[in-house]
Amino acid sequence: MAEKFAVVATGGTFDEIHVGHIALLSRAFQAGRKVIIGVSSDEFAKKRGKRLNHNFDQRVKNLKEMIKKEFGDASYEIAKLDGDFGPAVTTGDVGALVASSETQSKGDLLNEMRAKGGLKPVEVIAVELVKAEDGSPISSTRIRAGEIDSRGKLLKRR
């Protein structure tokens, strides 16, 4: 796919890096020349009920290592998220939001917020959730619980 946007945005908590994260970022890097990756702050993640294995700095370090391994010298920046949206609300050169199929509806809210700030709407690109061996989505929550590994292989039966 040809590069379409100068800048795209995506985000997540990125506590336990898994193939779903790789799929999301792969689509983001395909869609744009530069990707702004929002990473939930520890406070925001906890406010949303997430139990984290890694603090913000460790999550960012792990994310950077994965990006280097999977995508080489891809152009990106990391923004700390203290809410659902970061620079995508205020940065005019963001042309698309890459979100999971589960969170793509937030694109409508993002575009409402951008319109209030006089910015053009972004295109919302949805990425299907990657499924584990049992057909349920791969998630950091399931990895932390010891149900699956980062590739979706079942570790124990429910």
C-alpha positions as CSV (number, residue, x, y, z in Angstrom):
1,M,0.0,0.0,0.0
2,A,1.3,3.4,-0.9
3,E,1.8,5.9,1.9
4,K,-1.3,8.0,2.1
5,F,-0.9,10.4,5.1
6,A,2.0,12.5,6.3
7,V,1.1,11.7,10.0
8,V,-1.2,9.1,11.5
9,A,-2.0,8.6,15.2
10,T,-2.7,5.5,17.2
11,G,-2.5,4.6,20.9
12,G,-2.8,2.1,23.7
13,T,-1.5,1.0,27.0
14,F,1.1,-1.4,25.7
15,D,1.6,-3.2,29.0
16,E,2.3,-6.7,27.6
17,I,3.4,-6.3,24.0
18,H,1.6,-8.8,21.8
19,V,0.9,-9.6,18.1
20,G,-2.2,-7.4,18.3
21,H,0.0,-4.4,19.0
22,I,2.2,-5.4,16.1
23,A,-0.8,-5.6,13.8
24,L,-2.0,-2.2,14.9
25,L,1.4,-0.5,14.4
26,S,2.0,-2.3,11.1
27,R,-1.2,-0.8,9.8
28,A,-0.3,2.6,11.2
29,F,3.2,2.5,9.6
30,Q,1.6,1.5,6.3
31,A,-0.8,4.4,6.4
32,G,1.6,7.2,7.2
33,R,5.1,8.4,6.8
34,K,5.2,9.3,10.5
35,V,3.2,7.8,13.4
36,I,2.3,9.5,16.7
37,I,1.9,6.7,19.2
38,G,-0.1,7.6,22.4
39,V,0.9,5.5,25.4
40,S,-1.5,5.7,28.4
41,S,0.1,7.2,31.5
42,D,0.1,5.0,34.6
43,E,-2.6,7.2,36.2
44,F,-4.8,7.1,33.1
45,A,-4.5,3.3,32.8
46,K,-5.3,2.8,36.5
47,K,-8.3,5.2,36.2
48,R,-9.6,3.0,33.4
49,G,-9.3,-0.1,35.7
50,K,-6.1,-1.5,34.2
51,R,-3.7,-3.5,36.4
52,L,-0.3,-2.9,35.0
53,N,2.8,-5.2,35.1
54,H,5.0,-2.3,33.8
55,N,5.2,1.4,34.6
56,F,5.1,4.0,31.9
57,D,8.9,4.2,31.3
58,Q,9.2,0.4,31.0
59,R,6.2,0.2,28.7
60,V,7.7,2.9,26.4
61,K,11.1,1.1,26.5
62,N,9.5,-2.2,25.6
63,L,7.5,-0.6,22.8
64,K,10.6,1.1,21.3
65,E,12.5,-2.2,21.4
66,M,9.6,-4.0,19.6
67,I,9.3,-1.2,17.0
68,K,13.0,-1.4,16.3
69,K,12.8,-5.2,15.9
70,E,9.6,-5.3,13.8
71,F,9.8,-2.1,11.8
72,G,13.4,-1.0,11.8
73,D,13.9,2.8,11.4
74,A,10.2,3.6,11.1
75,S,9.4,7.3,11.8
76,Y,7.4,7.8,15.0
77,E,7.1,9.7,18.2
78,I,5.6,8.7,21.5
79,A,3.2,10.9,23.4
80,K,2.0,10.3,27.0
81,L,-1.8,10.0,27.2
82,D,-3.6,11.3,30.2
83,G,-6.9,10.9,28.5
84,D,-8.4,9.2,25.4
85,F,-6.8,11.6,23.0
86,G,-3.5,13.2,22.8
87,P,-1.9,15.2,20.0
88,A,-4.5,14.0,17.5
89,V,-6.9,16.5,18.9
90,T,-4.7,19.5,18.4
91,T,-2.2,18.6,15.6
92,G,-3.5,19.7,12.3
93,D,-1.2,17.5,10.2
94,V,-2.7,14.2,11.6
95,G,-4.6,12.7,8.7
96,A,-5.8,9.4,10.2
97,L,-6.4,7.6,13.4
98,V,-5.5,3.9,13.4
99,A,-7.6,2.1,16.0
100,S,-8.7,-1.4,16.8
101,S,-12.1,-2.5,15.7
102,E,-13.0,-2.3,19.4
103,T,-12.1,1.4,19.8
104,Q,-12.7,2.8,16.3
105,S,-15.9,4.5,17.5
106,K,-13.7,7.0,19.4
107,G,-12.8,8.4,16.0
108,D,-16.2,10.1,15.8
109,L,-15.5,11.8,19.1
110,L,-12.0,12.8,18.0
111,N,-13.4,14.4,14.9
112,E,-16.0,16.3,16.9
113,M,-13.2,17.7,19.1
114,R,-11.1,18.5,16.1
115,A,-14.0,20.4,14.4
116,K,-14.4,22.5,17.6
117,G,-10.7,23.4,17.3
118,G,-11.1,24.3,13.6
119,L,-9.2,21.2,12.3
120,K,-10.2,18.9,9.5
121,P,-11.5,15.5,10.4
122,V,-9.2,12.5,10.4
123,E,-9.9,9.3,8.5
124,V,-10.5,6.4,10.9
125,I,-8.7,3.2,9.9
126,A,-9.9,0.1,11.9
127,V,-7.7,-2.9,12.5
128,E,-9.4,-6.2,13.4
129,L,-8.5,-7.6,16.8
130,V,-6.0,-10.5,16.5
131,K,-7.5,-13.7,17.9
132,A,-5.8,-16.3,20.1
133,E,-6.0,-20.0,19.5
134,D,-9.4,-20.1,21.3
135,G,-10.9,-17.5,19.0
136,S,-11.0,-14.8,21.7
137,P,-9.0,-11.6,21.2
138,I,-5.4,-11.4,22.3
139,S,-5.0,-8.9,25.1
140,S,-2.5,-7.8,27.8
141,T,-5.1,-8.7,30.4
142,R,-5.2,-12.3,29.1
143,I,-1.4,-12.5,29.0
144,R,-1.1,-11.1,32.6
145,A,-3.7,-13.7,33.7
146,G,-1.5,-16.5,32.2
147,E,-4.2,-17.6,29.8
148,I,-2.2,-17.0,26.6
149,D,1.3,-15.9,25.5
150,S,2.0,-12.8,23.4
151,R,1.3,-14.8,20.2
152,G,-2.1,-16.1,21.3
153,K,-1.0,-19.6,22.2
154,L,-3.1,-21.0,25.0
155,L,-1.2,-21.6,28.3
156,K,-4.0,-23.0,30.4
157,R,-7.6,-24.0,30.0
158,R,-10.3,-21.9,31.5
